[in-house]
Amino acid sequence: MNETDMPTDYTDPAPDPHIPVPATSVDNFGNVTDLTPGIETAFAPLSEVERQGTAPADDGREVWEPVSPAPCAPDMPRGASAMWVYRDADGQPLCARFRKDDGAGGKVVLPLSYGHRVWTDSRGNRHDATGWHWKQGAKPLPLYGLDQLAAFEDAPVLLVEGEKTAEAAGRLFPDFVVMTSQGGSKAAANNDWSPLAGRSVTIWPDNDDAGQSWADDVIRLLREAGAGITRKVELPTGLPPGWDLADDLPFDMTQGGDVPDMEILRPLLDKAPLAAPNVEMPHGYYMNRFGLNFMPEATGDLPPSPVWIAAPFDVVAETNDGTGQAWGLLIRWADRDHRPHQWAIPKKLVHGEGKEIAGELEDAGLNCSISATRHLRQFIASVKTRTRLRCVDRAGWHATSSGPAFILPGGVTMGSGARAVVFQSTRAAIGQEFATAGTLAEWQREVAAYAVGNSRLALFLSAAFAGPLLDIAGEQSGGIHLVGKSQSGKSTSAYIAGSVWGRGDRDGQIRAWRGTANGLEGVASETSDTVLILDEMGQADSREVGDIIYMLANNTGKMRAGRSGNARTRKTWRVFFLSTGEVTLAAKMGEAGKRTMAGQEVRLVNISADAGAGMGAFENLHDMESGGALSDHLRLASRTWYGTASRAFLSRLAQDRGNDAEGLLEAIKAIRARFDDAYLPEGADGQVRSVSARFSLIAAGGELAAGYGVLPWQGGEAFRAAGACFQSWLAERGGAGASEDQQAIEQVRAFIEEHGESRFTNLSRDTEGEVVANENIRTNYRAGFKRRVGTPEGDQWQYLLLPEMFRKEVCKGLDAKRAARALCDAGYLLPDPSGRMSQSVRIPDVGRSRVYVVSSAIMGDDDA
């Protein structure tokens, strides 16, 4: 006879006397609380206040506060025929359930939980007791068998319905860890299924509609929890309704009792098919505990032998990009060390190199047959599912009908739209750079805490959190380049920034600058909305580095043609990129004879690694004996504890964006506005404003991370670090004007410094006061003239630049008109009275001619 499960929310009568009761539960006459209330009272539902345990103890209502784990296991209640104690991985009791006669010929299963309870009995007496009570624990409820699950890490898991059935199944199949859930066939969602992540699970349902419904719910919940291969036993016909593993098999199925139950039941378990009610297997293919197999058609007298294709995996869904293109198949599996994997396999690969798919799967821990690759390809091409997911080939934010979703390479997805989108790539082992190690608390203590008081370290750490804000704030990609001498702490800054997202070294998040623009396109797409870290610009190709900066900042790769000549789909991204090196971008491009454009210098901003404290990038050693010791500690810590910070940050950020996107944006805008008020010079050029916007976004990323409790900093730390580094950039730049204008001034200054004597004819006055050329000095390749004039500040040289030479040589590569205006605005070029940039001057042996008159003040010394 099937037992009835207790509803998940109920109140109970006063404690059973056979369950230990504290002295406060005894009334003034020494009497134990009455247990006469009937079963109807026991099943009365709790109010919302009672469920939350927030009712005050003095208003007559019950208060229930569960405590888990409990300090001891409970005694069996009086009248109970069986009791099952739920334990955690360490064997500590969490809760219990017991079977009891309901007084009407049936049996009920009731829960026991340890906790603090305040209640009033039927006589009106108030009681306050801590101990075991007939109460449900806090949701989500633990699974039965967690201690066995931890003890046998390599064993497969068998899920059944009910503790009595679990006991029977454990005797039948001792090589399995047998587990069950709480709450009955309709309450599977009330349980915590996360301990089964990565484990291979087989479900054995009861033989009734409720059992099949429970199994289907569990299959869905296991997938959401990231379980490994999930299979469901197909029950044979002839079983009585409600039959489970605790019942005897019918007489006719055991051939009159001659065949043990084990011999009949074990094949059902071993041959259990993939638990995928939405999957239509191709003809001849089947999945069992040994993996994917193919049964060929019989061709002779001998029966055909099955062909083993691959180790077990779970077919989750078919994928496409939402427009009917880029079809694929999403599968999941666990490797031999029980690590979960998934891959959305592009179906176009089945028509490519025959061994490519099997090679990728093998590399990611799914064993595949060498001789059956064609069967694997045919299966991927032919299997059908009713479930559809939208696939994307770029990490980061994606909009879905269920809300925003943030997806990391490798398949980890967060946000309300997480179940609607999946990352699809031609590689199975993608996303390993985004792995995690250690706990968030360890990362905070060993890595992030040392950035406090160190502006360069705090800037890079904050920048690592700014990537996910690009899409929210509507900003383009951009970067920061930390430049300085060797052993100054540049790479250490990069390593700790990398540890936010994954392993902080060259085997993880840190990429070398040595590479091509084509190669970096794929990397940028895979790191979209996160952070891309490139170490040692000196290793880059000087001919390509400028194009790489433009490519990364413009969010898209090159347009290319396919074999047919049609345009291929370009890769896209949004990414915050961080760079280090001993040379600036301008110096690196100069090696190839190229000059940086203002747009490149705005897209990748140079920051000096020297923080000005005489310790390179460090200002606060945090009791370390030297900068080298601090650097060594952070390098080791960044590859020991990593990846947890980004996931904690994204979890909160995705939740805020899904619940209140407008409020989140306003909070980011407020931080950025405060930054501009504090650090942006009044009247700054648009280029400076663009750079300020990047630093303010870095400040917002760091402050949000601190506000979420991810960065262990006081409020304002990220703000101050970003401000200090922005001011350093501004001082190094030489002002808040346009970069092109500053470049024009520097180029004209450099021309005069180089050719001041050789290409400028010296003009002087003869004895009669006439302006004449100095005949003692011959001027070759003349660019103009120079003269000495008196000014209120004293005598000063002026350089008279001939118009054609000014345009073609002095301002080579520049807009000559803009350069003249920049010189004039800076006070170095003297216009004529009408405001024209050139003056009409009488030149000996030439006559009157228009020239650009540049003061020697441009040299920084009036006596130059």
PAGU-304331 format. One record per residue (C-alpha): x, y, z; residue in three letters. Coordinates in steps of 0.1 Angstrom, whole numbers, padded with zeros to 4 digits, always signed. Each point is the difference from the previous one (the first is absolute). Example, Ala and Ser with C-alpha at 12.3 -4.5 7.8 and 13.67 -1.06 7.14 Angstrom:
BEGIN
+0123-0045+0078ALA;+0014+0034-0007SER;
This chain:
BEGIN
+0000+0000+0000MET;+0014+0034-0009ASN;+0007+0024+0028GLU;-0013+0036+0000THR;+0025+0028+0003ASP;-0006+0029+0023MET;-0008+0034-0016PRO;+0030+0022-0001THR;-0015+0028+0021ASP;-0019-0009+0031TYR;+0000+0004+0038THR;+0002-0029+0024ASP;-0015-0009+0033PRO;+0021+0005+0031ALA;+0032-0020+0001PRO;-0002-0038+0003ASP;+0011-0009+0036PRO;+0024-0025-0015HIS;+0018+0028-0017ILE;+0023+0018+0025PRO;-0018+0031+0012VAL;+0017+0028+0021PRO;-0014+0008+0035ALA;-0017+0031-0012THR;-0024-0021-0019SER;-0015-0014+0033VAL;-0028+0020+0015ASP;-0002+0013+0036ASN;-0016-0033+0012PHE;+0029-0021-0014GLY;-0022-0014-0028ASN;+0014-0007-0034VAL;-0018+0018-0029THR;-0032-0018-0012ASP;+0004-0020-0032LEU;-0037-0006-0007THR;-0005+0024-0030PRO;-0009-0021-0031GLY;+0017-0004-0033ILE;-0021+0029-0015GLU;+0017+0024+0024THR;+0034-0014-0009ALA;-0007+0007-0037PHE;-0012+0036+0005ALA;+0021+0023-0023PRO;+0023+0026+0015LEU;-0007+0037-0005SER;+0025+0020-0020GLU;+0013+0016+0032VAL;+0004-0034+0016GLU;+0018-0013-0031ARG;+0025+0029+0003GLN;+0003-0005+0037GLY;-0005+0037+0007THR;-0030+0000+0023ALA;+0009+0016+0034PRO;-0001-0025+0029ALA;-0024+0020+0021ASP;-0030+0003-0024ASP;-0012-0035+0003GLY;+0011-0012-0034ARG;+0026-0027-0006GLU;+0036+0007-0008VAL;+0021-0026-0017TRP;+0037+0005-0008GLU;+0017-0031-0014PRO;+0037-0007+0008VAL;+0022-0021-0023SER;+0021-0020+0004PRO;-0014-0013+0033ALA;+0023-0008+0030PRO;-0013-0036+0002CYS;-0022-0025-0018ALA;-0036-0003+0012PRO;-0015-0029+0019ASP;-0027-0020-0018MET;-0034+0015+0009PRO;-0025-0022+0019ARG;-0021-0021-0024GLY;+0023+0005-0029ALA;+0008-0031-0021SER;+0031+0014-0017ALA;+0021+0031-0001MET;+0026+0014-0025TRP;+0026+0026+0010VAL;+0011+0024-0027TYR;+0037+0008+0004ARG;+0024+0024-0016ASP;+0033-0009-0017ALA;+0018-0001+0033ASP;-0027-0023+0016GLY;-0016+0027+0021GLN;-0038-0004+0004PRO;-0020+0026-0020LEU;-0036-0013+0005CYS;-0019-0032+0001ALA;-0033-0016-0012ARG;-0019-0028+0018PHE;-0029-0023-0010ARG;-0030-0001+0024LYS;-0034-0016+0000ASP;-0027+0026-0008ASP;-0026-0018+0020GLY;-0022-0008-0030ALA;+0018-0030-0013GLY;+0026+0019-0020GLY;+0034+0015+0007LYS;+0014+0035-0004VAL;+0036+0012-0002VAL;+0006+0030+0023LEU;+0031+0022+0002PRO;+0022+0008+0030LEU;+0022+0031+0001SER;+0022+0015+0027TYR;-0006+0036+0010GLY;-0015+0025+0024HIS;-0038+0000+0004ARG;-0023+0022+0020VAL;-0037-0010+0001TRP;-0032-0001+0021THR;-0015-0034+0009ASP;-0037-0009+0001SER;-0002+0011+0037ARG;+0013+0035-0009GLY;+0034-0006+0015ASN;+0030+0017-0018ARG;+0030-0022-0007HIS;+0035+0008-0012ASP;+0022-0030-0011ALA;+0031-0007-0020THR;+0002-0036-0013GLY;-0015-0024-0025TRP;-0035+0009-0012HIS;-0025-0014-0025TRP;+0009+0028-0023LYS;+0013+0005-0035GLN;+0034+0016-0004GLY;+0009+0030-0020ALA;-0002-0002-0038LYS;+0017-0011-0021PRO;-0001-0034+0017LEU;+0030-0023+0001PRO;+0000-0033-0019LEU;+0002-0034+0017TYR;+0034-0016-0003GLY;+0024+0030-0002LEU;+0024-0017+0024ASP;+0002-0030-0024GLN;+0003+0023-0030LEU;+0031+0016+0016ALA;+0015-0034+0011ALA;-0002-0015-0035PHE;+0011+0026-0025GLU;+0004-0024-0029ASP;-0033-0019+0005ALA;-0030+0007-0023PRO;-0032+0013+0017VAL;-0034-0017+0000LEU;-0030+0022+0008LEU;-0032-0016+0013VAL;-0031+0014+0016GLU;-0002-0005+0038GLY;+0024-0011+0027GLU;-0014-0035+0003LYS;+0006-0005-0037THR;+0035+0014+0003ALA;+0008-0026+0027GLU;-0012-0028-0022ALA;+0018+0013-0031ALA;+0033+0003+0020GLY;-0002-0037+0008ARG;-0008-0009-0036LEU;+0027+0023-0016PHE;+0029+0004+0025PRO;+0022+0015-0027ASP;-0023+0031-0002PHE;-0004+0029+0024VAL;-0038-0001+0005VAL;-0017+0033+0009MET;-0035+0015+0002THR;-0017+0034+0005SER;-0024+0013+0025GLN;-0036+0011-0003GLY;-0016-0026-0022GLY;-0005-0002-0038SER;-0012+0036-0004LYS;+0027+0017+0020ALA;+0033-0008-0018ALA;+0007+0037-0006ALA;+0001+0006+0038ASN;+0032-0020+0002ASN;+0037+0011-0005ASP;+0013-0020-0030TRP;+0033+0019-0002SER;+0021-0028+0017PRO;-0007-0021-0032LEU;+0018+0024-0023ALA;+0023-0020-0022GLY;-0012-0034+0013ARG;-0014-0027-0022SER;-0036-0007+0011VAL;-0025-0027-0008THR;-0037+0005+0010ILE;-0022-0029+0008TRP;-0036+0013+0002PRO;-0030-0017+0017ASP;-0024-0017-0023ASN;-0027+0026-0001ASP;-0007+0034-0015ASP;+0012+0018+0032ALA;+0033-0019-0002GLY;+0005+0009-0037GLN;-0009+0036+0007SER;+0025+0001+0029TRP;+0027-0015-0023ALA;-0006+0026-0027ASP;+0002+0028+0026ASP;+0033-0014+0013VAL;+0015-0002-0035ILE;-0007+0037-0005ARG;+0014+0009+0034LEU;+0031-0021-0005LEU;+0007+0018-0032ARG;-0004+0034+0016GLU;+0024-0012+0028ALA;+0026-0011-0025GLY;-0002-0037+0006ALA;+0020-0023-0023GLY;-0015-0028-0021ILE;-0037-0005+0010THR;-0018-0032-0009ARG;-0035-0013+0009LYS;-0009-0037+0004VAL;-0027-0013-0024GLU;-0024-0021+0021LEU;-0012-0032-0016PRO;-0037-0008-0005THR;-0017-0022+0025GLY;+0009+0018+0031LEU;-0029+0009+0024PRO;-0009+0037+0003PRO;+0021+0018+0026GLY;+0028-0027-0001TRP;+0034+0011+0013ASP;+0033-0016+0008LEU;-0011-0008+0036ALA;-0028-0023-0014ASP;+0003-0035-0012ASP;-0002-0007-0036LEU;-0032-0017-0013PRO;+0001-0038+0000PHE;-0001-0004-0037ASP;+0030+0023-0006MET;+0022-0021+0023THR;-0011-0033-0018GLN;-0015-0014+0031GLY;+0026+0013+0024GLY;+0030-0018-0017ASP;+0016+0032-0013VAL;+0013+0025+0026PRO;-0013+0035-0002ASP;+0035+0013-0004MET;+0005-0019-0033GLU;-0032+0016-0014ILE;+0006+0035+0013LEU;+0037+0005-0007ARG;-0002+0000-0038PRO;-0027+0027+0003LEU;+0025+0021+0019LEU;+0030-0007-0023ASP;-0020+0007-0032LYS;-0019+0030+0012ALA;-0002+0025-0029PRO;+0009+0036+0000LEU;-0025+0019+0022ALA;-0011+0023-0028ALA;-0037-0001-0006PRO;+0006+0028-0025ASN;+0026-0019-0021VAL;-0008-0021-0030GLU;+0029-0024-0005MET;+0010-0009-0036PRO;-0008-0035-0012HIS;+0024-0026+0015GLY;+0016+0023+0026TYR;-0006-0004+0038TYR;+0017+0014+0031MET;+0006-0021+0031ASN;+0023+0002+0030ARG;+0030-0009-0022PHE;-0006+0027-0025GLY;-0014+0006-0035LEU;-0004-0032-0021ASN;-0012-0009-0035PHE;-0017-0033-0008MET;+0005-0007-0037PRO;-0026-0019-0021GLU;+0004-0038-0002ALA;+0016-0011-0032THR;+0005-0037+0005GLY;-0007-0029+0022ASP;+0020+0014+0029LEU;-0017+0027+0022PRO;+0016+0034-0004PRO;+0024+0013+0026SER;-0005+0036+0015PRO;+0026+0026-0009VAL;+0012+0020+0029TRP;+0004+0037-0010ILE;+0007+0022+0030ALA;-0002+0002+0038ALA;-0034+0011+0014PRO;-0011+0035-0006PHE;-0033+0019+0003ASP;-0018+0015-0030VAL;-0015+0033+0013VAL;-0013+0019-0030ALA;+0004+0010-0036GLU;+0013+0036-0004THR;-0001+0027-0027ASN;+0006+0037-0001ASP;-0037+0009+0002GLY;-0002+0007-0038THR;+0002-0036-0011GLY;+0037+0001-0005GLN;+0030-0015+0018ALA;-0017-0032+0011TRP;+0017-0021+0026GLY;-0005-0027+0027LEU;+0006+0007+0037LEU;+0014-0029+0020ILE;+0013-0005+0035ARG;+0022-0025+0016TRP;+0024-0006+0030ALA;+0036-0009-0005ASP;+0018-0028+0020ARG;+0007+0025+0028ASP;-0037+0009+0002HIS;+0004+0035-0013ARG;-0030+0011-0020PRO;+0003+0011-0037HIS;-0023+0011-0027GLN;+0004+0009-0037TRP;-0025+0014-0025ALA;+0014-0018-0030ILE;-0005+0019-0033PRO;-0017-0025-0023LYS;+0021+0013-0029LYS;+0029-0019+0015LEU;-0015-0034-0009VAL;+0007+0008-0036HIS;+0036+0010+0006GLY;+0030-0020+0011GLU;-0013-0033+0013GLY;+0021-0002+0031LYS;-0004+0037+0011GLU;-0030-0004+0022ILE;+0013-0032+0017ALA;+0034+0017+0006GLY;-0016+0030+0017GLU;-0021-0023+0022LEU;+0029-0021+0009GLU;+0020+0031+0009ASP;-0028+0010+0023ALA;-0002-0034+0018GLY;-0027-0019-0020LEU;+0015-0032-0012ASN;-0009-0008-0036CYS;+0006-0031-0022SER;+0027+0005-0026ILE;-0017-0023-0025SER;-0035+0014+0004ALA;+0004+0037-0008THR;-0024-0002-0029ARG;-0027-0014+0023HIS;+0006+0029+0024LEU;-0003+0025-0028ARG;-0032-0016-0013GLN;-0015+0000+0035PHE;+0007+0037+0004ILE;-0015+0008-0034ALA;-0031-0022+0005SER;-0011+0002+0037VAL;-0030+0022+0006LYS;-0013+0019+0031THR;-0031+0019+0008ARG;+0020+0025+0021THR;+0015+0030-0018ARG;+0026+0024+0013LEU;+0014+0031-0017ARG;+0037-0003-0005CYS;+0025+0029-0001VAL;+0037+0000-0010ASP;+0009+0029+0022ARG;+0003+0001+0038ALA;-0015+0028+0021GLY;-0035+0015+0002TRP;-0029-0013-0022HIS;-0036+0011+0001ALA;-0026-0028+0002THR;-0038-0001+0003SER;+0006-0010+0037SER;+0023+0029+0007GLY;+0037+0008-0002PRO;+0025-0029+0000ALA;+0038+0002+0005PHE;+0018-0030-0014ILE;+0036-0010+0006LEU;+0020-0022-0024PRO;-0005-0036+0010GLY;-0037+0004+0006GLY;-0004+0017+0035VAL;-0029+0023-0005THR;-0016+0025+0025MET;-0030+0022+0001GLY;-0038-0005-0005SER;+0006-0011-0036GLY;+0026-0026+0009ALA;-0021-0030-0012ARG;-0007+0015-0034ALA;+0035+0004-0015VAL;+0031-0021-0004VAL;+0036+0006-0012PHE;+0008-0018-0032GLN;+0036-0004-0013SER;+0020-0023-0022THR;+0020-0010+0030ARG;-0012-0022+0029ALA;+0026+0010+0025ALA;-0007+0037-0003ILE;-0002+0022+0031GLY;+0027-0017+0021GLN;+0015+0034+0006GLU;-0031+0009+0020PHE;+0004-0028+0026ALA;-0002+0005+0038THR;+0021-0010+0029ALA;-0003+0007+0037GLY;-0027+0021+0016THR;-0009+0036-0004LEU;+0011+0007+0036ALA;+0034-0014-0008GLU;+0004+0021-0031TRP;-0011+0031+0019GLN;+0025-0007+0028ARG;+0030-0011-0022GLU;-0004+0022-0031VAL;-0025+0029+0001ALA;+0009+0013+0035ALA;+0035+0008-0011TYR;-0013+0025-0027ALA;-0012+0024+0027VAL;+0022+0030+0000GLY;+0017-0010-0033ASN;-0016+0020-0028SER;+0014-0020-0029ARG;-0011-0033+0015LEU;-0034+0013+0010ALA;-0005+0015-0035LEU;+0007-0033-0017PHE;-0022-0019+0024LEU;-0029+0025-0004SER;+0005-0001-0038ALA;-0005-0038+0001ALA;-0036+0007+0013PHE;-0007+0027-0025ALA;-0003-0023-0031GLY;-0036-0011+0009PRO;-0010+0036+0004LEU;+0009+0009-0037LEU;-0033-0012-0013ASP;-0021+0013+0029ILE;+0016+0035-0004ALA;+0000-0001-0038GLY;+0037+0005-0003GLU;+0025-0011-0026GLN;+0029-0023+0006SER;+0032+0016+0013GLY;+0032-0007+0019GLY;+0027+0010+0024ILE;+0037-0005-0006HIS;+0022-0001+0030LEU;+0035+0010-0011VAL;+0033-0001+0019GLY;+0034-0016+0005LYS;+0005-0037+0006SER;-0008-0013+0035GLN;-0022+0030+0009SER;-0032-0019+0008GLY;-0017+0002-0035LYS;-0006-0037-0004SER;-0010-0004+0036THR;-0028+0025-0006SER;-0011-0020-0030ALA;+0001-0033+0019TYR;-0022+0012+0028ILE;-0025+0014-0025ALA;+0000-0033-0018GLY;-0007-0018+0033SER;-0035+0016+0000VAL;-0011-0021-0029TRP;+0023-0030+0001GLY;+0035-0012+0006ARG;+0023+0031+0002GLY;+0029-0011-0022ASP;+0011-0009-0035ARG;-0019-0033+0002ASP;-0032+0018+0008GLY;-0012+0035-0005GLN;+0033+0016-0010ILE;+0006+0000-0038ARG;+0033+0010-0016ALA;+0000+0030-0024TRP;+0020-0022-0024ARG;-0027-0010-0025GLY;-0019+0011-0030THR;-0031+0021-0003ALA;-0018-0030-0015ASN;+0008-0021+0030GLY;-0011+0027+0025LEU;-0035+0002-0017GLU;-0010-0034+0014GLY;+0015+0009+0034VAL;-0019+0033+0001ALA;-0033-0018-0009SER;+0005-0025+0028GLU;+0008+0026+0026THR;-0028+0024-0010SER;-0014+0021+0028ASP;+0028-0013+0023THR;+0036+0011-0001VAL;+0028-0007-0026LEU;+0035+0002+0015ILE;+0030+0002-0023LEU;+0035-0001+0016ASP;+0032+0015-0013GLU;-0007+0022-0030MET;+0037-0002-0009GLY;-0007-0035-0015GLN;-0027+0013-0023ALA;+0005+0004-0038ASP;+0007+0038-0004SER;-0017-0001-0034ARG;-0033-0014+0014GLU;-0003+0015+0035VAL;-0017+0031-0011GLY;-0026-0019-0020ASP;-0006-0023+0029ILE;-0009+0029+0022ILE;-0025+0014-0025TYR;-0014-0035-0005MET;-0005-0007+0037LEU;-0015+0034+0006ALA;-0023-0001-0029ASN;-0018-0032+0012ASN;+0003-0019-0032THR;+0024-0021-0021GLY;+0009+0003-0036LYS;-0024-0007-0028MET;+0011-0032-0018ARG;-0013-0020-0029ALA;-0009-0036+0001GLY;+0010-0026-0026ARG;-0029+0011-0022SER;+0010+0036+0002GLY;-0029+0010+0022ASN;+0007+0019+0032ALA;+0005-0020+0031ARG;-0017+0010+0033THR;+0024+0022+0019ARG;+0008-0006+0036LYS;-0012+0027+0024THR;+0007+0008+0037TRP;+0000+0027+0027ARG;+0031-0003+0021VAL;+0021+0020+0025PHE;+0036-0008-0008PHE;+0030+0005+0023LEU;+0036+0001-0013SER;+0035+0002+0015THR;+0033+0007-0016GLY;+0034+0017+0003GLU;-0008+0022-0030VAL;-0030+0022-0009THR;-0022-0006-0030LEU;+0017+0029-0018ALA;+0034-0014+0006ALA;-0010-0034-0012LYS;-0016+0013-0032MET;+0030+0022-0005GLY;+0021-0032-0004GLU;-0018-0006-0033ALA;+0002+0037-0010GLY;-0036+0006+0009LYS;-0015+0028+0020ARG;-0029-0003+0025THR;-0032+0017-0009MET;-0020+0018+0027ALA;-0027-0026-0002GLY;+0024-0027+0009GLN;+0013+0019+0030GLU;-0035+0005+0012VAL;-0010-0036-0004ARG;+0031-0013+0018LEU;+0010+0024+0028VAL;+0036+0000+0013ASN;+0004+0000+0038ILE;+0034+0001+0016SER;+0006-0030+0022ALA;+0020+0021+0023ASP;-0024+0012+0027ALA;+0026+0025+0014GLY;+0008-0017+0033ALA;+0033-0014-0011GLY;-0013-0036-0001MET;-0012-0002-0036GLY;-0037-0008-0002ALA;-0002-0003+0038PHE;-0008+0026+0026GLU;-0010-0021+0030ASN;+0019-0033+0006LEU;-0024-0012+0027HIS;+0028-0011+0023ASP;+0018-0018-0027MET;+0038+0004+0002GLU;+0003+0014-0036SER;-0019+0006-0032GLY;+0016-0032-0014GLY;-0015-0020+0029ALA;-0034+0015-0005LEU;+0002-0008-0037SER;+0010-0036+0006ASP;-0029-0005+0024HIS;-0025+0015-0024LEU;+0012-0021-0029ARG;-0003-0032+0019LEU;-0033+0010+0015ALA;-0015+0009-0034SER;+0006-0036-0013ARG;-0012-0016+0033THR;-0033+0018+0007TRP;-0018+0013-0030TYR;-0033+0002-0020GLY;-0024+0003+0029THR;-0001+0038+0001ALA;-0014+0003-0035SER;-0028-0025+0006ARG;-0010+0016+0032ALA;+0000+0034-0017PHE;-0020-0012-0030LEU;-0025-0018+0021SER;-0009+0033+0018ARG;+0003+0021-0032LEU;-0022-0022-0021ALA;-0026-0001+0028GLN;+0000+0038+0002ASP;-0002+0004-0037ARG;-0029-0024-0003GLY;-0019+0015+0029ASN;+0008+0037-0004ASP;+0020+0008-0031ALA;-0008+0037+0002GLU;+0010+0003+0037GLY;+0033-0018-0007LEU;+0008+0024-0029LEU;-0008+0030+0021GLU;+0024-0013+0028ALA;+0028-0004-0026ILE;-0007+0035-0014LYS;+0001+0015+0034ALA;+0035-0014+0007ILE;+0012+0012-0034ARG;-0014+0035+0005ALA;+0017+0003+0033ARG;+0033-0010-0016PHE;-0003+0026-0027ASP;-0008+0027+0026ASP;+0031-0010+0020ALA;+0025-0006-0028TYR;-0010+0013-0034LEU;+0015+0034-0008PRO;-0025+0027-0011GLU;+0000+0005-0037GLY;+0018-0033-0007ALA;+0002-0012-0036ASP;-0023-0028-0012GLY;+0029-0024+0000GLN;+0007+0007+0037VAL;-0036-0004+0007ARG;+0000-0034-0017SER;+0029-0012+0021VAL;-0016+0014+0032SER;-0031-0020-0009ALA;+0021-0032+0000ARG;+0016+0008+0033PHE;-0034+0008+0015SER;-0013-0033-0012LEU;+0029-0017+0017ILE;-0009+0019+0032ALA;-0036-0012-0004ALA;+0011-0036-0004GLY;+0022+0000+0031GLY;-0026+0018+0021GLU;-0028-0023-0010LEU;+0022-0030+0007ALA;+0008+0014+0035ALA;-0037+0008+0005GLY;-0009-0036-0009TYR;+0025-0013+0026GLY;+0022-0015-0027VAL;+0030+0024+0004LEU;+0009+0003+0037PRO;+0005+0037-0002TRP;-0015+0030+0017GLN;-0021+0022-0023GLY;+0020+0025-0020GLY;+0031-0021-0004GLU;-0006-0008-0037ALA;-0011+0036-0006PHE;+0032+0015+0014ARG;+0022-0025-0019ALA;-0016+0008-0033ALA;+0002+0037+0007GLY;+0037-0002+0009ALA;+0009-0019-0032CYS;-0022+0023-0021PHE;+0019+0031+0014GLN;+0033-0018-0007SER;-0010-0005-0036TRP;-0012+0036-0004LEU;+0033+0013+0014ALA;+0020-0023-0023GLU;-0021+0011-0029ARG;+0007+0037+0006GLY;-0035+0014+0003GLY;-0037-0005-0007ALA;+0001+0011-0037GLY;-0003-0021-0030ALA;+0027-0026-0006SER;+0004+0011-0036GLU;+0007+0036+0012ASP;+0026-0011+0024GLN;+0016-0022-0026GLN;+0001+0030-0024ALA;+0018+0021+0026ILE;+0025-0027+0007GLU;+0007-0006-0037GLN;+0006+0037-0007VAL;+0022+0002+0031ARG;+0020-0030-0012ALA;+0005+0014-0035PHE;+0013+0033+0014ILE;+0023-0019+0025GLU;+0014-0021-0028GLU;+0004+0027-0027HIS;+0002+0033+0019GLY;+0034+0009-0014GLU;+0003-0019-0033SER;-0034+0007-0016ARG;-0009+0035+0013PHE;+0018+0030-0015THR;+0010+0025+0027ASN;-0014+0035-0006LEU;+0017+0030+0016SER;+0001+0038-0006ARG;+0030+0018-0017ASP;+0015+0033+0011THR;-0028+0019-0017GLU;-0027-0021+0018GLY;-0010-0020-0030GLU;-0009-0037+0005VAL;+0025-0022-0019VAL;+0010-0037-0001ALA;+0032-0011+0017ASN;+0023-0005-0030GLU;+0026-0019+0022ASN;-0023-0031+0004ILE;-0013-0019-0030ARG;-0034-0016+0004THR;-0007-0032-0019ASN;-0036-0014-0004TYR;-0014+0031+0016ARG;-0032-0004+0019ALA;-0002+0037+0011GLY;+0017+0028+0018PHE;+0006+0010+0036LYS;+0003+0034+0016ARG;+0006+0015+0034ARG;-0026+0025+0012VAL;-0006+0020+0032GLY;-0030-0009+0021THR;-0012+0013+0034PRO;+0015-0032+0014GLU;+0034+0007-0017GLY;+0016-0010-0033ASP;-0015-0030-0016GLN;+0006-0021-0031TRP;-0028-0004-0026GLN;+0000-0027-0027TYR;-0016+0010-0033LEU;-0012-0032-0017LEU;-0007+0001-0037LEU;-0035-0012-0008PRO;+0009-0029-0023GLU;+0027-0013+0024MET;-0024+0003+0029PHE;-0026-0021-0017ARG;+0022-0026-0016LYS;+0029-0005+0025GLU;-0007+0016+0033VAL;-0035-0013+0003CYS;+0006-0032-0020LYS;-0028-0025+0008GLY;-0021+0027+0018LEU;-0028+0023-0010ASP;+0021+0032-0005ALA;-0030+0024+0006LYS;-0009-0018+0033ARG;+0037+0000+0010ALA;+0002+0037-0006ALA;-0031+0006+0021ARG;+0014-0022+0028ALA;+0032+0020+0000LEU;-0019+0032+0001CYS;-0023-0011+0028ASP;+0031-0010+0020ALA;+0016+0034-0005GLY;+0028-0012-0022TYR;-0011+0012-0034LEU;-0006+0038-0005LEU;-0029+0008-0024PRO;-0003+0032-0019ASP;-0023+0028+0013PRO;-0029-0014-0020SER;+0002-0034+0016GLY;+0015-0019-0029ARG;+0025-0026+0011MET;+0027+0013-0024SER;+0016+0035-0001GLN;+0012+0021-0029SER;+0037+0006+0007VAL;+0027+0017-0022ARG;+0027-0025-0008ILE;+0034+0012-0013PRO;+0005-0008-0037ASP;-0035-0014-0001VAL;-0024+0028+0008GLY;-0032-0003+0020ARG;-0011-0035+0007SER;-0024-0017+0023ARG;+0017-0022+0026VAL;-0010-0018+0032TYR;+0017+0018+0029VAL;+0008-0023+0029VAL;+0014+0013+0032SER;+0030-0016+0017SER;-0023-0004+0030ALA;-0009-0033-0015ILE;+0034-0012+0010MET;-0007+0006+0037GLY;+0028+0026+0002ASP;-0003+0035-0014ASP;+0037+0002-0006ASP;+0001-0030-0023ALA;
